[in-house]
């Protein structure tokens, strides 16, 4: 099974050209085995004419790494400031609403006046965002900021004074706002896999089990990978489910181990590096017992908790995709495989434990425990307990069937050499910028501050796609620092298009954004603690693996 390979020394021979490769933040000359890239369009970031340096290294046959540094350091137009959380004031349509970054103009003006009265240099700024393929854009709201500072330390001192006066806020760098006039810098790393000469393997790995997280470095090392990037979205907070569990579709070695968020985009890869594509998937699941067939709600996730939503009718607050929100449903039927972890989730309800032949060997209530070798289980909660009770008795067969469906409703049957990871939003379609935040749940009703922080502003990003020559391209962009501003979602789409991608999608980003080669992290992850453990990763292996 290719997901749990042990590291070997074989990878070292193909990585000699990458030995001691410096991080992009430190690179001042081409690393050993590198050569300047041929002339190509520059990244569409900042004004035209900014300096841009590219260095390309061959990692193994058919795999190259291109490191791009664009723009200048110490842009005099950029500075630090303090962004204040705006409560619902007397003029607000909802005075009891919790403080957020953006509010209506009247609430922002009211807060700014109060701040000036307390001796702070406050200003109100309108935030407008561009339209996308499915979102009209326009004014998101108004923000309140204090002062202009040369350093983060000075801004932090002002934030401390602000808090002492009874307000809340954060020190931010204006280079993260996403203005087209910003002059950088940006640090972007690009892995390109050419299937015409690639003889390795392109895989997705979740590690030993779904319910725990590992770093991209750990996932890469355990498989003996040449290079790797973080992949799909996953549960982070235990209150949202099992940390590490994919928050959307997860297909590994052709096995559906996590259900799709209804209709959201996903990245489909094959181990030979060919036919990489972006697709939108839904699914169907049934549990067939003594007398009836029951609707299945989920696969390998904590019953009742649907991260990123997009589940089934009856979910609260919605059955549509809603990113970074955990929808709930007290009445669910969820199946578990050994890939989930050592123990299935514990809690009230009923669990039918199945052996390798789909025969019920135990009924557990409360639910939760180990699975027999090669076995599985079905957990029921709330009103679904009665449904499962009527169909499952010890000694009976209980068949679980799950089916992936494409956008046309046709059945998708992945081969053992196919992996699928969740993603969103879509960035490029048919060679054109095509950004879909509304469709994919990144537009939160009545919460423009979420869109402002996640879509509109610059952040670290991980992108993936395929170009006109059929080459798979994996991209990371550092952010949340003054050394690399990051990308907005709109900028991510334009960068993907400029790199020649015909189809592209956004993967998990922020603190998850990580690129690894030769066992070392190449980029600069933004979490203060360093590299973040993730749910799964895309791995480039030096040789084709047996299914």
N, C-alpha and C positions, 0 to 999 in steps of 0.2 A: 504494500500500500504506500503510495508515493508521499503521503502527507507527513510521514514520521521517519523520514530518512535520516540516517546518521551522517554527520559531517565526515568528509574524507579529504585526503590530501590531494585528490585529483584536481580540485578546483584551482589549486595554487599555480599549476603549470600554465593555465590560460590567463592568469592575472598578472603575469610578470610586468606587463606594460603599465599596470595600474599601481604598482608598488609605491608606497609612500605618497600617494596622491594627496595633495593638500586640499583643505576645504576651500570652497569658492570664496569665502570671506578672506582667506589668507593668500590665495593664489596670485602671484605677481609675474609668473612666467609659465610657459607651457610645461606640464609635467612630463617625465620620461615616457617615450612612446607616443607622444601627442603630436598633432600637426594643426596649424591654423585652418579653420573651416574655409571652404570655398565661398565666394561672394553669394549672398542670399539676402532676402528682405530682412531688415532689422525688426526687432520687436516693436509693436505699436504702443509704446509706453512713453509718455512725456512728449515734449516737442521733438520735431525732426532735427537731425543733426547732432543728437547727443552721442557721446562716445559709447561704443559697444564692442566688447571683446568676446570672441568665441574660441574655445579650445576643444578639439575632438580627440577622444582616445578610443582605441579599439579594445574592448574588454575580452571578447572571445569572438570566434568566427560568426559574423552576422549580427554582432551586438556592439553598438558604439555609445559612448557617453559624450554629450556635448554640454559644456559648461559655459553659461552666458552671464556676463556682467555688463549691465547697461546703466548709463547715467553718471552723475557726479555725486561725490560725498559733500556734506555740508552745504546743501542748497540754502542760500541765504533767505529764500522766501518761506522756508519751513521753520517751525518753532514748536515749543511745548506750550500747552495751555491746560487749564482745569475745566473739565466738563461737568456741569452740575446736574444732579438728578432733580427733575421738575415734579413737584407734587401737584395734585389737583387743587388749584386755588379757588378763591371766591368767584372768579369769572369762568371757571372751567365748566364744561357740560357735565362733568362727573367729578365733583370736588372730592369724593371719597376714593377715587382711583389711586392705586399705589404710584409712588414716584417712578418716572421713566426718563429716558434720555431725551425723547421728543415729546412735545405736547402741542396743543393749539397755540396760536399766537398770543391770545389774551393771557393764558396761564404763564407763558414764557415771559411776557412783558411784566406781569405782576411779580414773578420771582426776581427778575433782574432789578426791578425797582427796590424790592426789599434788600437785595444784596448791596446795591449802591448805598442804601441807607445805613448799612452796617459797615461801610468803608471798603467794599470790594469793587474792582474795576470790571463790572459785568457788561456783557453785550449779548444781544439776541441775533441769531443767524438762521435764516431759512435754509432748509435742506431739501433739495430737489433731486430726483433720481430719474435716469433715462428709462424710456419704454423698452420692453422686451417683446418677444414673440407672443406672449400671452398676458402681459401686464402693461397697463397704460402709463405707469410711472407718474411723474409730476411731483407736486409738493408732498413730502412725507410728513413734515411737521417743522417745528422750530426747536432749536437747541439753545441753551444758555451756557456761555463760557466766560471764564475769568482770566484776564491777563495774557501777556505774551512773554515767554521765558526762554532763555538761551539754553537751559539744561533741564533734564528730568529732575535733578535734585532740587532745583529752585522751584519747579512746579509742584513737587511733592511737599515742599515747605509751605507753599500757599494752600495746598489741599489740607494740610494739617490745621492751618489757621481757620480754614473754612469749616472743618468739622468741629473745631472748638466753638464756633459761633452757632452750631446747631444744624448745619447743612451737611449734605452728602455729595460726593463727587469723586472724580478720578483724574489723574494726570494723563494726558493723551498727547500724541505727536500729530501735528496737522498733516504730515505726510501720509497718514493712514486714511485720510478723508476721501482720497480718490480723485483729486483734481487733475484735469488733463494737462495743466501747466506745470505740475511737479516734475523735477528733474532727476529724481531717483535718490539713491541707487536701487537697482533690482538685481537679485541673484536667482537665476533659473537654471535648473539641471534637466537634461533631456536624455532619456534612454531610448534608443531606436533599435528595433529587432527586424532584420530583413529576412523574411522567410525563404528567399531564393538561395541563401547561403547558410542560414541558421541550421545547426544540427543539434542544438540543445533542446531544452524543454521549458515551456512557459506554463507555470502552474499557479494556482491559488492555494494557500495553506492557512488553516485556522489553528494549527498546533495540536497538542495532545487531545484537547477537547474544546467544545464550543463555549462552555460556561466560564472559562478563565481567559485572562488576557496575557499576551506575551509581546515583547517589543519586536519591531521589524527586524532588528539585529538578531534576536534569538531565533525567530522563525527562519531567517536566512541561514544562520549558522547550522541549525539542526538539519537543514536539507542540503547543505553544502552548495548553496547558491552562489552564482557569480555576482548577481546584483538583485536588489529587491526594492519595492516601494510599498508603503501602507496601502490598504485597499478600501473596503466598504465601511459604512457607518455601523456602529455597534452600541450596545447598552454600556453605559459608563456608571450610572448611579444604581446601587442595589435596589432603590425604591422603584426603578423602572424595569426591573427584571434581573436576569443573571448577567453580571458584568462580563463583557466579551462576546455575548451572544449577538450574532448579526442582526441589525435593525433593518431587515429587508431580506431580499432573496440571497440564498447561499447554496450554490451547487458545487460540490467538490467530487472529483472523479466520477462525474455523471450522476451523483446522488443528491437529490433535493433534501437538504438538511435544515433549511430555514425558508419560510414562505415569503413570497414577494409582498411589498407594500403596494397595494393595488395599482397596477399600471405605471409605476415609476420606472425610470430607465435603469438598465443594468449593463454591465460590461461582460461580454461573452468571449472567452479565450480558449484556444485549443493548444495542446502541448507542443505541436509542431510550429507554433507561431503564425499559422495561416488562419484566414477567415475570422479574424477578430472583428467584432461588430458591437454596435449599441442596439439594444432592443428593449421593448416594454413588455413586461410579463404579468400575467395574473395566474391564478391557480385554482384547482378544485381538489377537495379531499373528502373521502367517505370512509366510514367505519361500518362494515357489514357484519351483523351478528346473527342471532337465532332466527329472527323474523323480519328484521328491517335493516335499512341502510341509513346511517346517521351522518349528518353534515359535520365535517371536521373544521375547527376554527384555526388551529395553528400546529406548528411543527417545532419541537425542541425549544420552547420558550415557556416562561412562567405563566400559567393560566391566569387570565384576567388582566394582564399587562401587555399592551400592544404598542411598542415603541415606534414612533413616527406614524402611528395610526394606519389608515388604509386597510382596515380589516374587514369585518362583516357587519351586517345590519344589527343594530342594537348596541354597537360600541359607542361610548361616550367620550368626548363630545361629538365625534364624527366617525364615519366609516371611510372618509376620504383621506388621502395623504395629508399629514400636518407635521412638518419636520420639527424635531426636537421636542415634541409633545408625546406624552405617554397616555394613550387612550385606555379606557378600562371597560371591562364587561364581566359581570359576576357569573355569567352562565356560559361556560366554554367547554369544549372537548379538544384536547391537545394531545398529540402523539409524541412519544420520545423514542429515540434510538440510542445505542451506546455512544454515539458521537457527542451526545450532550455533555456527559461527564460521569463521575463516579456514582452519583446519586441523583435521582429525579427530584424535582422540587417538593418540599413538604408543605402540607396545609390541609385545610378541611376539604372534604370531597371524597371521591372514590377513584381508585386506580386499578385497572385490569392489567396484570403483568402477563406477557406473552413469551413463550419459548421461541426457539428458532423456526418452529413450524407453525407459528401463529396460534398455538393452543394456549388457552388461559390456564395458567398454573397457580395464580394467586389473585385474590381481590383484597386490596388494601384500603382501609379507611381508619384514620386519616391517610392521605396519600403521601408518597415519597419513600424512596429506598433504592436499593441496587437492582440491576437488571440481570437476568440469567445470560450466560454466554450466547451471543448471537441473537438475543431476545430484544424485546421492545415493550412498550406499554402505552396505554391510553388513560389519560387523567380527565375526570369530569368534575366540574364545580357547579354550584347553584342548581338551577333547574335541570341541567344536563345530567345530574347524578341519576335521576330516575330513568332517563333514556338509556344510559349505559347499563344500569342494573337490569333492565329488561332484556338486554341483548348479550350479556356476558355472564356465563357461569363457568366455574372451574371445570376444565375438561373440554369445553366447547372451543371451536375455532372462531377467532375474531380477526377478520381481514381488514387491513388498513391500506388504502390506495390513494396516492397523491398524483396529480397531473399538472404539469406546467402548460400554459396556453399563451400563444403569441397575440399580437395586436388584432389579428383577424379571427381569433378564437380557435385557431388550429393547435393541435397537440404538439408539444415540443418534447422530444425524447433525447436528452443529452447522452453522448457516448461516454464511456469511462475515461476518455481523454479530454473531456470538456469540463471547464470550470466557469461559474458565473458568480460575480460579486455585485452587490447592490451599489447604487450610485444616485446622483442627482444634484443639480438639475442638468438637463441636456444643454450642451454648449454650441455644437456645430452639427448641422445636418446638410448633407449633399453639398458640402464645401462652403456653406453659408452660415454666418452667425445665426443661431437659433436657440435662444435662451428661454427656458420654460419654468420659472420659479412658481408661478401660480398653479400650474398643473401639478407640480411636484411637491406642493405643500410648503413652499418657502415664503408665501404671502400669508401672514397671520391676521385674520380679521380683528380689527380694533387694537392691533399692537404694531404700529409702524416702527417702533423702536427695535423690534426683533429684525425686521427686514433691513433697517439701517445698519445694524451691527453685523449681520450675517451675509447679506447680499451686496449692499451698497458700499460698505467700507472695505478697505484692503485688509486681507488676512493671509496667512500661509495657505497655500492650495496644493492639492495633488490632482492631476488631470490625466486622462487616458483617452486614446483614440486610435484611429487607423488612417493612413494617408492613401493617396490615389494609387500608389505602388503596392498596397497591401501590407505595408510595414506597420507594426504595432509601435506606438509611441507613448511613453510614460514620462510625465513631467512633474517636477516639484518646484515650487517657488517659495522662498523664505519670506517671512513677514513678521509684523509686530516688533520691529526693531528700527533703529535709525540706519542700520547697515543694509537693510533690505526692506522696502516698504510693503511688499506683498501685493496681492492682486484683488480687485473686486471681482464679482462673478462676471460682469460685463467685460472687464479686462481679460479675465481668464479665457473667455470665448474668443476674443480678438487675438490673444497670444496663440491659442490652439490653431486658429485659422492661419496665422502668419507662419506657423511651423509646417503648414501644408496638410493639416488634417482635414479629411473629408467628413469624418464623424468623430465627435468628441463629447466627453461627459466629465462632470466633476465628481471626484471621489471624496472620501473624508479628508478634511483639511485641519486648519488650526494647529493645535498642539500635536495632532496625529501625524502631520506631514513629515515624512522621513524617507530618505533615499540612502541605501546601503550598497557598498561595493567593496570587495576584498575584505569583508568582515568589519569595515569601518563605516560610521555614519558620515556621509558626504556633506549634507546640508547642516543647518543649525536649527534644530527643533525649538519651538518657541516656549514650551513649558519651562518654568523656573527650575523644576526638578530634573530637567533633561529629557531624554527620549521617553515618550509615552508608550506604555503597553497598549496594544490595539487588538481588534477582533480577528482580523486576517490580513494577509499580505500577498502581493503578486511577486512571484519568484522567477528569476531567470536562472536555469540550471545548465551546467556545462555539457550535459549529455541527455539524450532522450531516456525517459524512465518507463519501465514496464507498467502496464495498467494494473 
